Amino acid sequence: MGKLEQIGFYTLSDQRAANASASSTLQRCELIVTGACNFKCPYCRGVGEHVPIGLASAIVSSWAKDGLKAVRFSGGEPTLYPSLVELVSIAKLGGIKRIAVSTNGSSTRALYLALINAGVNDFSVSLDACCAEDGDKMAGGVGGSWNTVLSNIQYIASKVYTTVGVVLTPDNASSLNGIIALAASLGVADIRVISAAQWTPTLPAPYIEQRFLAKYPILAYRVGNIAKGRAVRGLRKEDSHRCGLALDDMAVMGNYHYPCIIYMREGGAPIGRMDGNVRQDRERWFNAQDTHNDPICKGNCLDVCADYNNCYEAYHTTR
């Protein structure tokens, strides 16, 4: 494996892996602000309820005091959370440099602009189809939003760093080439392809035009893995048994923190409460956890997370 920087995920680096510990600067945290959503995507693992703004602001403020570098607000559909702009402002005032929002792209342009003005500089937008009919199907039969989503992606991408996420299921896997071409035409910065948790085969290697692979490093990384027969989800025998990501990264729902967002969405137990012992609790979990013995980690850990943890182990294993 080459340098983590070559993968394209800005939150991952060899330097981070080399220095990660329970006392190092927080790198990336994700907060579920609501479980509400106006779509009914068949693969969705949306969970949670509206988080009281007092609790949400306290969590974000605590992360900022710990020097957090990147925060992501997600859901559900986070643009349905009435205090999202306020939370973004708190994050920016707290000195968090990278502020991201995951969205289905169906909200108003005015709200997306308000979020950008408040400090959001990273959007991840779902794009699971290449035509309106399939788009409505992937949204769970919720029609009428296709043109809005495309228009919003193009608008947001012209303002700030914007990626699209393509969740593959048996219904849309054959349309991947068309989805990538559509995303490219909208001006996105990169394209993330992932198989749905309910459908995790080793995907057939898709033919993707070289111009797209040359332009989008995250896309190239994942397509390259697929071409080698590596599943997007799941640990291989040679992958690390430890989760170094858990030391300086976390997902939070309500007043509880989890190893990662996938672990939370797949129904895993939280590590602990959001109190003064968060980092210590995470270190204890890290020391006790064998990811290959945990069915959620073993079956759902993403290739990029496994590669990071392999890198972490390489730097921290005594030779």
C-alpha positions as CSV (number, residue, x, y, z in Angstrom):
1,M,0.0,0.0,0.0
2,G,1.2,3.5,-0.8
3,K,0.9,6.6,1.2
4,L,-2.5,7.2,2.7
5,E,-2.5,10.7,1.1
6,Q,-2.7,9.1,-2.3
7,I,-6.1,7.7,-1.5
8,G,-7.8,11.1,-1.6
9,F,-9.6,11.2,1.8
10,Y,-8.3,14.4,3.3
11,T,-8.9,13.2,6.8
12,L,-6.4,10.3,6.4
13,S,-2.6,10.7,6.3
14,D,0.5,8.7,7.3
15,Q,1.4,11.5,9.7
16,R,-2.0,11.0,11.4
17,A,-1.4,7.3,11.7
18,A,2.0,7.8,13.1
19,N,0.9,10.2,15.8
20,A,-2.5,8.9,16.7
21,S,-3.2,8.3,20.4
22,A,-5.8,8.8,23.1
23,S,-4.2,12.2,23.8
24,S,-3.5,13.4,20.2
25,T,-5.6,16.1,18.6
26,L,-9.0,15.0,17.5
27,Q,-9.0,14.5,13.8
28,R,-12.6,13.8,12.7
29,C,-15.9,13.6,14.5
30,E,-19.4,13.0,13.2
31,L,-22.6,14.0,14.9
32,I,-26.0,12.6,14.0
33,V,-28.3,15.6,14.4
34,T,-31.5,13.9,13.4
35,G,-33.0,10.7,12.3
36,A,-35.7,12.4,10.2
37,C,-35.5,12.2,6.4
38,N,-37.7,13.1,3.5
39,F,-36.5,10.2,1.4
40,K,-37.0,6.5,2.0
41,C,-33.9,5.0,0.4
42,P,-34.1,1.2,0.6
43,Y,-30.5,0.8,1.9
44,C,-30.7,3.5,4.5
45,R,-29.4,2.9,8.0
46,G,-30.7,6.2,9.3
47,V,-31.1,6.3,13.1
48,G,-31.7,8.7,15.9
49,E,-33.9,11.6,16.8
50,H,-33.6,15.4,16.8
51,V,-30.8,16.2,19.2
52,P,-31.6,19.0,21.6
53,I,-29.6,22.0,20.5
54,G,-28.2,22.5,24.0
55,L,-26.7,19.0,23.9
56,A,-25.5,19.3,20.3
57,S,-23.8,22.6,20.9
58,A,-22.1,21.3,24.0
59,I,-20.7,18.3,22.1
60,V,-19.4,20.5,19.3
61,S,-17.9,23.0,21.7
62,S,-16.2,20.2,23.6
63,W,-14.7,18.9,20.4
64,A,-13.5,22.4,19.4
65,K,-11.8,22.7,22.8
66,D,-10.0,19.4,22.1
67,G,-8.6,20.9,18.9
68,L,-10.9,19.0,16.5
69,K,-9.8,19.4,12.9
70,A,-12.9,18.2,11.0
71,V,-16.5,17.7,11.9
72,R,-19.4,16.2,9.9
73,F,-23.1,16.7,10.5
74,S,-25.3,13.9,9.2
75,G,-28.5,12.0,9.9
76,G,-31.2,11.2,8.7
77,E,-31.2,14.3,6.5
78,P,-29.4,17.0,8.5
79,T,-30.9,19.9,6.6
80,L,-34.2,19.0,8.4
81,Y,-32.6,19.8,11.7
82,P,-33.8,23.3,12.5
83,S,-30.6,24.4,14.3
84,L,-28.1,23.2,11.7
85,V,-26.9,26.7,10.7
86,E,-26.4,27.5,14.4
87,L,-24.3,24.4,15.0
88,V,-22.2,25.1,12.0
89,S,-21.6,28.7,13.3
90,I,-20.5,27.2,16.7
91,A,-18.1,24.9,15.0
92,K,-16.5,27.7,13.0
93,L,-16.3,30.0,15.9
94,G,-14.6,27.2,17.8
95,G,-11.8,27.0,15.3
96,I,-12.8,23.8,13.5
97,K,-11.3,24.1,10.0
98,R,-13.2,21.5,8.1
99,I,-17.0,21.5,8.5
100,A,-18.9,19.0,6.5
101,V,-22.6,18.2,5.9
102,S,-23.9,14.9,4.4
103,T,-27.2,15.5,2.5
104,N,-29.5,14.0,-0.1
105,G,-29.4,17.4,-1.9
106,S,-33.1,18.0,-1.8
107,S,-33.2,21.1,0.4
108,T,-33.5,24.7,-0.7
109,R,-30.6,26.5,-2.4
110,A,-31.1,29.3,0.2
111,L,-30.4,26.8,3.1
112,Y,-27.3,25.4,1.4
113,L,-26.0,29.0,0.8
114,A,-26.7,29.8,4.5
115,L,-24.7,26.8,5.6
116,I,-21.8,27.8,3.3
117,N,-21.9,31.3,4.7
118,A,-22.0,29.9,8.2
119,G,-18.8,27.9,7.6
120,V,-19.6,24.6,5.8
121,N,-16.8,24.0,3.3
122,D,-17.5,20.3,2.5
123,F,-20.7,18.7,1.2
124,S,-21.3,15.0,0.5
125,V,-24.4,14.5,-1.6
126,S,-26.1,11.2,-2.4
127,L,-26.4,10.4,-6.1
128,D,-27.5,6.8,-6.7
129,A,-28.9,7.0,-10.2
130,C,-28.3,8.6,-13.6
131,C,-31.9,9.4,-14.6
132,A,-35.0,10.7,-12.9
133,E,-36.9,7.4,-13.0
134,D,-34.1,5.5,-11.2
135,G,-33.5,8.4,-8.9
136,D,-37.0,8.3,-7.6
137,K,-36.8,4.5,-7.2
138,M,-33.5,4.8,-5.2
139,A,-35.1,7.5,-3.0
140,G,-37.8,5.0,-2.0
141,G,-40.4,6.1,-4.4
142,V,-40.2,9.8,-3.4
143,G,-40.6,11.6,-6.7
144,G,-40.2,15.1,-7.9
145,S,-36.8,16.0,-6.4
146,W,-34.5,14.8,-9.1
147,N,-34.0,18.1,-10.9
148,T,-33.6,19.9,-7.5
149,V,-30.9,17.5,-6.4
150,L,-28.9,17.8,-9.6
151,S,-29.2,21.6,-9.6
152,N,-28.1,21.7,-6.0
153,I,-25.1,19.5,-6.6
154,Q,-24.0,21.7,-9.4
155,Y,-24.6,24.9,-7.4
156,I,-22.8,23.6,-4.2
157,A,-19.9,22.2,-6.2
158,S,-19.3,25.7,-7.7
159,K,-19.0,27.1,-4.2
160,V,-17.1,24.6,-2.0
161,Y,-15.5,21.1,-2.0
162,T,-18.3,18.7,-2.9
163,T,-18.3,15.0,-3.4
164,V,-21.1,12.6,-4.3
165,G,-21.7,9.2,-2.7
166,V,-23.0,6.4,-4.8
167,V,-24.5,3.5,-2.8
168,L,-24.6,0.4,-4.9
169,T,-27.4,-2.1,-4.7
170,P,-28.6,-4.8,-7.2
171,D,-31.0,-2.1,-8.6
172,N,-28.3,0.4,-9.7
173,A,-25.0,-1.3,-9.9
174,S,-25.3,-1.7,-13.7
175,S,-25.7,2.1,-14.0
176,L,-22.4,3.0,-12.3
177,N,-20.7,4.3,-15.4
178,G,-23.7,6.6,-16.2
179,I,-23.8,7.8,-12.6
180,I,-20.1,8.7,-12.7
181,A,-20.4,10.5,-16.0
182,L,-23.4,12.5,-14.6
183,A,-21.5,13.4,-11.4
184,A,-18.5,14.6,-13.4
185,S,-20.7,16.8,-15.5
186,L,-22.0,18.5,-12.3
187,G,-18.5,19.6,-11.4
188,V,-17.9,17.5,-8.2
189,A,-14.5,17.2,-6.6
190,D,-14.6,13.4,-6.2
191,I,-16.9,10.4,-6.3
192,R,-17.2,7.8,-3.5
193,V,-18.6,4.4,-4.4
194,I,-19.8,2.0,-1.7
195,S,-21.9,-1.1,-1.6
196,A,-25.0,-1.1,0.6
197,A,-24.6,-2.9,3.9
198,Q,-27.3,-5.3,2.9
199,W,-25.4,-6.2,-0.3
200,T,-21.7,-6.7,0.1
201,P,-20.4,-8.8,-2.7
202,T,-17.0,-8.5,-4.4
203,L,-18.3,-6.3,-7.2
204,P,-17.4,-7.1,-10.8
205,A,-14.7,-4.7,-12.0
206,P,-16.5,-1.9,-13.8
207,Y,-15.1,-0.2,-16.8
208,I,-14.6,3.4,-15.9
209,E,-13.1,5.9,-18.4
210,Q,-9.5,6.7,-17.6
211,R,-10.2,10.5,-17.6
212,F,-12.4,10.0,-14.6
213,L,-9.9,7.8,-12.7
214,A,-7.2,10.3,-13.4
215,K,-9.3,13.2,-12.0
216,Y,-10.9,11.5,-9.0
217,P,-8.5,9.9,-6.5
218,I,-11.1,8.4,-4.2
219,L,-12.9,6.9,-7.2
220,A,-9.7,5.5,-8.5
221,Y,-8.8,4.0,-5.2
222,R,-12.0,2.1,-4.8
223,V,-12.3,1.0,-8.4
224,G,-8.7,-0.2,-8.2
225,N,-9.6,-2.3,-5.1
226,I,-12.7,-3.7,-6.9
227,A,-10.5,-4.6,-9.9
228,K,-8.2,-6.6,-7.6
229,G,-11.2,-8.5,-6.2
230,R,-11.3,-6.7,-2.9
231,A,-14.7,-6.1,-1.4
232,V,-15.5,-2.6,-0.4
233,R,-16.7,-3.8,3.0
234,G,-15.2,-6.4,5.3
235,L,-11.8,-7.3,6.8
236,R,-9.3,-9.6,5.1
237,K,-7.1,-12.0,7.0
238,E,-4.1,-9.8,6.6
239,D,-5.8,-6.7,7.9
240,S,-5.0,-5.3,11.3
241,H,-6.9,-6.6,14.4
242,R,-6.9,-3.1,15.9
243,C,-8.9,0.1,15.1
244,G,-6.5,3.0,15.4
245,L,-9.1,5.3,14.0
246,A,-11.1,5.0,17.2
247,L,-8.4,6.9,19.1
248,D,-8.9,10.3,17.5
249,D,-12.1,9.9,15.6
250,M,-15.7,9.2,16.7
251,A,-19.4,9.1,15.8
252,V,-22.0,10.4,18.2
253,M,-25.7,9.9,18.4
254,G,-27.6,11.4,21.3
255,N,-25.3,11.5,24.3
256,Y,-23.3,8.4,23.3
257,H,-20.1,7.9,21.3
258,Y,-19.4,4.9,19.0
259,P,-16.3,3.5,17.3
260,C,-17.4,4.8,13.9
261,I,-20.5,5.8,12.0
262,I,-20.8,2.3,10.3
263,Y,-20.6,0.6,13.7
264,M,-23.4,2.8,15.0
265,R,-25.6,2.3,12.0
266,E,-25.2,-1.4,12.1
267,G,-26.6,-1.5,15.7
268,G,-23.3,-1.8,17.6
269,A,-23.1,-0.8,21.2
270,P,-21.8,2.6,22.1
271,I,-18.3,2.9,23.7
272,G,-19.7,5.2,26.4
273,R,-21.4,8.5,27.2
274,M,-20.3,11.9,26.1
275,D,-18.8,12.9,29.4
276,G,-15.3,13.8,30.7
277,N,-14.0,10.3,30.1
278,V,-14.5,10.0,26.4
279,R,-10.9,9.7,25.3
280,Q,-10.1,7.3,28.1
281,D,-13.1,5.2,27.3
282,R,-12.0,5.0,23.7
283,E,-8.5,4.0,24.6
284,R,-9.8,1.2,26.8
285,W,-12.1,0.0,23.9
286,F,-9.1,0.2,21.5
287,N,-7.0,-1.9,23.8
288,A,-9.7,-4.5,24.4
289,Q,-11.1,-4.8,20.9
290,D,-10.1,-7.4,18.3
291,T,-11.9,-6.3,15.2
292,H,-11.7,-9.7,13.6
293,N,-13.8,-11.1,16.5
294,D,-16.5,-8.5,16.2
295,P,-19.0,-9.3,13.4
296,I,-19.8,-5.7,12.7
297,C,-16.1,-4.8,12.2
298,K,-15.3,-8.0,10.4
299,G,-18.2,-7.7,8.0
300,N,-18.5,-4.0,7.4
301,C,-15.2,-2.2,7.9
302,L,-14.5,-0.2,4.8
303,D,-11.4,-0.8,2.7
304,V,-10.1,2.7,3.4
305,C,-10.5,2.3,7.2
306,A,-8.7,-1.1,7.1
307,D,-5.9,0.5,5.1
308,Y,-5.6,3.3,7.7
309,N,-5.5,0.8,10.5
310,N,-2.9,-1.3,8.7
311,C,-0.8,1.9,8.4
312,Y,-1.4,2.7,12.1
313,E,-0.2,-0.7,13.1
314,A,2.9,-0.4,10.9
315,Y,3.9,2.7,12.8
316,H,3.1,1.5,16.3
317,T,4.2,-2.1,16.2
318,T,7.5,-2.6,18.1
319,R,10.0,-4.2,15.7
